[in-house]
Amino acid sequence: QVQLVESGGGLVQAGGSLRLSCAASGSINSFTMGWYRQAPGKQRELVASITDGGSTNYADSVKGRFTISRDNAKNTGYLQMNSLKPEDTAVYYCNLYRSTWPELYDYWGQGTQVTVSS
C-alpha cells in the first residue's frame, strides 16, 4: 500500500501560479502518476498524467498552462500551474496507477483545494 500526500494548494488570484506536490510513502517507479480535479457538482476529471518513462498527457483545458513532472528518486510528483483561471478551482487529487495483469494498483491522495479568485 502506498500513501499519497498532496500539498501546495491554496487561494490565488486569476493569472497567478501554484505548484502542487504529491509525496508517496513508497517507490513510484513503474507507476503512471496522474493529477485529477473535481469541482463542486462536477465529475472528477483527469488534468494531466506522466508515465514512468516521462510521456505526458494533458487535458485540453490546461495545455500550455500546466506542467506535470516527477522525481522518482524523491518519490514525488509535481503539477506546476500557471495562468490560473477561476474555472481551475477544484480539489486536486494525485493518483498512482499500475496495471500488470492480474494485479492492479490504484492509489489516491486525500486532495488539496485550489481556489482561483477573479
Secondary structure, DSSP 8 states (H G I E B T S, - for coil): ---EEEE--EEEETT--EEEEEEESS--TT-EEEEEEE-TTS--EEEEEE-TT--EEE-TTTTTTEEEEEEGGGTEEEEEE-S--GGG-EEEEEEEEEEETTEEEEEE---EEEEEE-
